[in-house]
Amino acid sequence: MTETMENSLSWVPRPMRCELEVNNLTVAYRQPGGRVNTAVDSISFKVSAGEVVGLVGESGCGKSTTARAICGLERPKGGSIMFNGKKITPLTLRRRPKEFQSIQMVFQNPYASLNPRRTIRHQIEDGRRANRGEAPSVEELLDLVEIPRSAAGEYPYQFSGGQRQRIAIARAVAAGADLLIGDEPIASLDASLQAKIAQLMRDVCLKTGASLLFISHDLAVVRLIADRVIVMQSGHIVEQGPTEEIWQHPKEAYTQRLLAAIPEADGLGHIPQV
């Protein structure tokens, strides 16, 4: 972020206050015929204030289901999710309690997460209203995610996928995010943009005092931004710890296979053995 941009931000970030505790969380779905599919099976982990945590694993391992349960979009079968000492309950038709509105998600598809009929300004203002006007101005938020202020009156179709994801991040911050959850937020972006958007999410969270739970199957990107990594397989957490420790000394065979599957930029078209 440039010095000029930093000087243009007039608000003072709130103290870091996220404390997420997931305790023996289980999420299951009943299938036709009475069969039960357990998507998440008794997992436990924490995200502390100011921490960036990467949640990784192959597709279908339960990462997104975990994120949705934290946001109240899935009803747990067992266990609990505590946020700043209060138990998170599933969403209902009633207004979300204020203390849980500070959990915000950036979804995978930037082309579907924004309303095509409303300007960027109006959509970021929606977040500011949820935050009772305590957020920075729309212009300051656009500065934060490196979108020109002059773009506030434009519509989503006028932006690229990477720009839309930046706007989605700005909207989440506008809502007063203490915990930002990125649910595969770079999966649908060009490879050249993925690391940039991931690093932007980390920078934004650190600047605004939010914590980040970054969900991805791309371990190479997660290594760049995460303080700690949680590895999931088939609904279970198989390993977790500091990022470099997991990277340099993975204990579980599954983690070793994930790391071995990262393509090498050797110029020879090398395809890793898995």
N, C-alpha and C positions, 0 to 999 in steps of 0.2 A: 504494500500500500504506500502510495507516495506521501511525502511530507505535506504537500498542498492538501491532499485529501484528508489527512489526519487533522490538520488545522481547521478544516471546514466542519468538523463534527463538534457540535456545541454541547451535547448532553454528557452527563457523567454516568458511566456504567454502574449498575447496581452491584452490591456485594454478591460474590458467588455464593449461592445458597441451595444448589441442587443436591439432594441426597436420595438416590433411588436404591431401593432394596427389593430384589426379586427373590422370594423364598419358596422353594419347592413348587414352582409354577408348573401346572399341568393344563394343557388345552387339548380337548378331544372332540371329535365330530362323529355323530352317528350316521352311518352309511345305510343305503337301502339294504333291506334284509336283516337289519339289526346289528350289523358288524360295526365296531367302534374303531375309528382311526385316531390314534394318539399322535398329534402333530408335535406337541411339546411335552416332555416327560420329566417332571420333577427337577427343574433346573433352578439354580440359585446363583446370583451374582449381584454386584453393587456397581453403581456409578457415583463417584464422589464429586463434590463441588470443584469446578474448573477442570475436570478430567475429560480426556478424549479416549473413548473405548471403542475398539473395533470388534464387531460381531461377525465372524466369518464362517464359511462352510459352503458345501455344494448346494445347488438348487434343490429345494424340497426338504431341507434339513430342519426347518422350523424357525428360521431367522425372522421372516416377515410376520409370522404368527405371533412370535414373541413381541415384536414391535407393536402390533395391533392390540395385543392384550394390555401393554403398558399404556397405550392411548385410550383404553376403554372400548375399543372396537370389537373385541372378542371377550366372551364370558369364560373365565377360567373354570375348569372342572375341579381343580384343587390348588392349594397354596395361596399365596398372597403377594400383592405388589404394594409396597409402601413408598410414598413420595413425600419427603420432608415430614416424616412421622405420621402421615395420614394414609389410610388404606384407599387405594384407587378402586372405584366401583365402575362397572360397565356403563356406557352411555345409555341414557333414556331420552324420552321426549322432553324432559325438563332441561332447563339451562344448566350447562356444565358449571360445577362449583368453581369459583374464582381461582382457588389454589391449584386446580388441575388444568386450567387454561394455559398455564405456563409450561405445559408439555406440548410441544409443537412438532409436527412431522413434515419433512420434505419428501414427497413421494417419488417413485421411480420415473414416471412418465411426465415430463414437463409440458407435453402437449395436451394432457388431460387434466392437469391439476389447476389450471387457470381458466376462468370464465371467458370464453371468446367474445362475449358481447359487452364486456365492461373494460374500461381503460385500466391501465396499470395503476394509476393514481387511486382510482376507486377501490381496487382490490387491496392495495396496501393500506388504505384508510380503513377497510373492514378490520384488518388486524389491529390498527391503532384504537378503534372503538372498543374492541375486546379488551384492550389494555387500558381503557378509560382515559385515553389521551395522554398517557404518561410516556409514550414512546417518542423517539426522535421524529422529526418531520419527514414527510415523504422524500423530500430532496436529500436529506441527510442519509436516509436509508438507501437510496439509490447510489449515493456516493460510496457507501459502505460496501456494496456489492459490485461496484465499478460499472454501473450503468449511467449513461448521461442523464442529467436532470431534465433535459429537454424531451426525454422519452416518456415522461410521466403521463402525457395525454394520449399515448398510442395504445394500440390493442395487441393482444398476444400474437396474432398472426404476423405481425410486423417484426417479430424477433426470431432468432435462431433457437435451437434447443438449449444450447448452453446459456444464452441470455435469459430464456424463460426460467431455467433452473435458478439463476441468480435472483430473478424477481421473486420466485417462490421462497427463497431464503430470506429476502428482505421482508416479505409478508409475515413469515414465521417470527422474525425478530420483532416486527412491529407489534405482534400480539403479546410481547413480553416473555419470550421463551427463557426459562431457566434451564430446561432440558430440550435440546434439539435432537430429533431422531431422523437420521437420513436412511430411508428404506431403499437401498440400492439406488441412490440418487444419481449415480454416474453410469448406470448400466446401459441406458439408451443413448448416451452421448458418444460423439466421435472419440476415438482413442486419444487424439491430440488434446482433447479438452478434459479428459477424465481426471488427471492429476491436478489440473488447475482448479477445477470446481471443488475437488476434495480438499485441497489446501485452502481455498477460499472459505469453506465451511469451518475449518479449524480456526482460521484467523478471525472470522466473524465471531465465533463463540468465545474465543479468548478475549477479544476486544469488548464484547458486551457482557461478559461475566457468566455466560451460559456454559453448561456441559454438553458434550456431544456423544451420542451413541450412533456410530457409523456402521451401517450394515452393508456388507459387500462380499462377493466371492473373489474379489481381486486382492490377493494378499500383498502384491507389490505396491499398490496404492495405499492400502491400510498401513503398511510399514512406514510410509512417509508421514502420516498424520497422527497415528494412535499412540497414546502412552501405554496402553495395555490392550491385550487381545484375548478374546474369548472364542474358542473353536467349538462349533456344533457339528454333530453327526447324528442323523436319524432321530432328531428330537432331544438328544442328550448333549450336555456340555462334556467334552472329552478332555479339554485342557484349557487353562487360562493362566495368564501371567504377564509380566512386562514384555513389551513388543520385542525388544532385541533378544531377550532370553528365549522367547518362543521361536524366534527366527534362527538364532544360532544353535540352540540346544533343544529342539522339539523332543518331547518325551514319548508321545503317542505315535503309533505307526500311521494313523490317519493324517495327523498333522504333517508328518514327514512326506506323505504322498501329495498333500496339497502343495507343499513348498516345492516338491520336485516337479510339479505340473506347471510351474510358472515358466512361460516361454523365455528363452534367452536371446537377446539381441546380438547374435554373433555374426550376422551377415550371411549365414549359410542356410537360412531357412530351417534351423534346428527345431525339431518337434520333440519335447521332453517325453520320457518314458513314464507311464503312470501305472 
